[in-house]
Amino acid sequence: MCMKGKAEQNSSLTQTEKLLPPRCNRILIYTTCYNVIDGVTLTVRKIEQEILSSGGHVAILTTRSGNDANTHRHGTHPNRQVIFVDNSIPIPFQDTYEIGFSLSAKIKEEIKDFRPSIIHMTVPDCTALYLMEHARAEEIPLMGTHHSNLPEYLDHYPGLRWLQHILGQYFRHSYNYLQALYCTTPYMRTYLTDTYKLHRVTQLGIWGRGIDLDRFSPVHRCAEFRAARLGVTDPDTAVICFCGRLVIEKRPDIFARVIQRLHKENVSFRALVIGAGPRQDVVKRLPNTTCIGWLDADELAVAYASADVFLFPSAVETFGNVTLEAAASGLPLVVEEACSGHLVTHNYNGYGCAADDVEAFYQATLSLVTNASKRKEYALNSRRASCQYEQKMIVRQMLANYTKVYDDFYSKYEGRHCKRDDAYKNAESFCGGMHPRPSSLSMIEFVFCKTFTLIWFLLGIVGWWKDQLQCCCRNQNASNVTTDAAVEEEQLVRIEEYSDTTDMMNGQRGKSKHLGDSECALYAAKVFVQTILFVWRLESRVWMALAHFLSFVKEKLPVGRTRDANRMQMQEDPKIV
């Protein structure tokens, strides 16, 4: 049984209170898009609820992106506040997402008024560097959690691979100032160690994700939902579920090809797509497929439990929250083996498939769709495997992490960031100098800010013209009579065009004709990064030399006297040295 008795819950509450003692019960969490409901913000909301239930105080620092109604989605609390940064810009290619670029004096005052005992970073953007500077000046412990492998996302956008090395080194520079960084899985810790050598710049820990096992459960399976929303009345008809943002890096193209092939081979099934995004128009054209957009938590639990197979080919997940939700709801899993492999045991509760291997995803899905007894067996195994990720147990571990970071900061590092820096000084750390925000970074931030703003403006114009053209085409074709076969053929052609385009983006990167993906562009990016890091190191040394000089001058001044008083006395008596 996954449910706990009342006595055990009371015991757990006592344990929670001990995990977050009064000395470190004021937590400031910085996350980019709090009002956009996704895996990161849902995780943050789980943490803040546990902090509040333990009697602690929490402040969320975030941008204004997303739906304002989500700010107090779980109600208000006297120990909780949300602080919105006043300088952010939209991220191109990512609807509703924004990144912050600075902290104003007003926001810094709000942070000071909150009096955080520890600061938790969830994203290493420009605002995070400002926040790091503030934390270091006030000697507040700093830690972070790793949620998204953003440089890897650029593999899926033609012409942007040159940014990978730049972002990777920028994030490495940011993580260098964190006392601890918690990864989602052992696989991600190994990846960050091998790729970026992050173990040389900060302490790498592991903190997984939790699931509400009562909310996401097979008991919520609903025949009425299947009939009303999906048109499925036969209990033996398998429903294939996909849940997530419909963006290219989540690989909806693989999902589309599997669904298309099942349809061509006359396999009995129904597909359910939960989510939205730039690729939703293509997914909506898939045969036997229902797209229902985003759902609230209760509806989502019913949708999961009413499906039969979870097909999720995304190769950019750091943990796989939706995969865990599906497993807890009793669904066999067909997922990418590296990113979500920790949640699936091959031939036990599903299948782990190699990235980009459409055939493997198809065969795994086919074997489950056409075998009801295997689906039932794997469904029970998925539920059993998910019980180890009980939400409260996992979230309480983060409270224990807060206490450990806080205690280590004052016991091991004497409450000073410079002491922590000394412990991590080596040939591969602080490649950009000892200051989180070098002065030259301000110029780079300004250029990127203006570039992103221009790109976003141009994309808006292109999108508007595209909508106008589509509207004209619909009006012109309104009087034409088209057979069902012709409509289906047109849909399949468009899906094939989308899949071919995605193949070019994902599977044939070496053959890309985009200048930004060429070897010359990648080499130029590396040279640019090394040049910038050299400038930052030089600037850091200049500031350190200046600080030593000022310290020396201060030591020479008579103790207990102000500089102005000494200057006046020296003017009155030139003999004073």
C-alpha positions, 0 to 999 in steps of 0.5 A: 500500500502506498497510502499512509495512516494518520499516525505515520503522517503526524510522525512525518510532520514532526520529521519535516519540522526537524528537517527545516529548523528555525535557523534556515526556514526562510527560503528564496526560490528563483525560477524564471516562469512561475506562472507557466505551468510545466515540470519545473514550476510544478516542482517548485510549487511542491517544494514551497507547499512543504516549506509552508507545511513545516512552518517555514517562510518562502518567497518566489522570485520570477518574471511576469510570463504566463497566466497571472491567475496561476500566481496563487493557484493553491491559495494565499498564505501569510508566510508566502510571497511572490516577487516579480522582476521588472526587467525580462524579455520573451524567449524566441521559439518558446511561447509564453516563456521569458528570461530575466535580465537584471535586478532593480534596486526596488527588487533588491530591497524586497529581497532584503525585506524578506531576509532569506536564510538561503537562496535556491536557484532553478535557472542560471540566467542573467537575473541569477547572476545578479542574485548571486552577486547580492547573495555573496555581498550579503553572505547568504548561502547559495544552492541550485537544482538542475532542471533543463539541459538547455544547450541540448535543446539547440540540437533541434533548432537549425542554425543555432548549434553554435550557441551550444558551447556559449550557453554551456560555458555560461551555465558552467560559469554560473554554477561555479558560485553555487555551494551545491547543485542537485541533479535529477538522476545519476545519469544526469550527474554523470552527463554533467560531469563528463560533458561540463566537468561540473564536479570540479566547480561545485558539489553535485548531489542527486535529488529526484522528483516526487509524485502524489500517489493518491492523485495519480492512480489507476482508480481514476480510470473513467469509462465516461471520459473515454466515451465522451472525450475520445469516442471509445466505448470498447474497453479493449481498445487501447488508448495511446497517450502523449503529454507535454509541450508540442515543441520540436525537442519533445519529438512529437514527430516520432509520436506522429510517425508511430500513430500514422503507421498504426493507422496504415496497418489497420491497428485498432487504437485511439490516440490522446494528446495532452498539451499544446505548442507550436506543433499542435496543428500538425498533431491535430491532423493525425488519424484517430487522434484527439488533442485536448490541450492542457488539463488541470490536475484532477482532469489530468489524473483522469486522462492518464488513468483512462489511457492504456499506453504512454508513448513519450519519445522526448530525449531532453528530459532531465527526470521525466515528471509526466512519465512518472505521473503516467506510471503512477496512473498505471500505464505501460511506458514507451520512452527514450532510454537515456532520459527516462530510462530510470523510470522504466525497466525493459520488458517489466513495465514498458520499453526504453528505446534509443533516441531517434529510433522510430522503428523501436518506438513503433514496435514497442507501442505495437506490442502493447496495443495488440496484447491486452494481457501484457498491458495489464501486467505492465500496468501493475508493474508501473504502479508498483515501481512508482511507489518509491517516488512518493512525493512527501518523502522526496520533497522532504529530502529537499528540506534536508538539503537546505539544512545541510547547505546552510550548516555547511556554509557556516561550519565549513566555510565560516559563513563566507563565500570566499572561503567556499571559493578557495575550496573549489579553486583548481585548474578547471574552475572559475574560468571566467574569473572570481566575479559572477557578473564581470563588467564586460558581461553587461555589454553582452547582455545588452546585445543579446537582449536587443537581439532577442527582442528583435527576433521576437518582433520579427517572429510576431510579424511573420506569424501574423502574415501566416495567419492572414494567408491561412485565413485567405486560403480557407475562404477560397477553399470554402466552396470546394467539395473535398472527399474524406480520402482526399482530406486524409491524404492531405493530412498524411502529406503534411505529417510526412513533410513535418517528419522530414523537416524534423529528420533534418533537424535531429537525425542529419545535423552533420548535413545541415546547410545552415551556417550556424550548424557548420564546423566553422561556426562551432569553432568560431563560437569556441574561440569567442567563448575563450576570448570572453573568458580571458577578458573576464579573468583579466578583469577579475585580476584587476579588481582583485589587485585594486581591492588589495591596494585599497586594503593596504591603504586602509591599513596605513591609515590610523585606526579609528579615524575617518579618511576625511579626518586624516585628510584634513589633518594632513592638510593642516600638518604636512609633516604627518606621514 
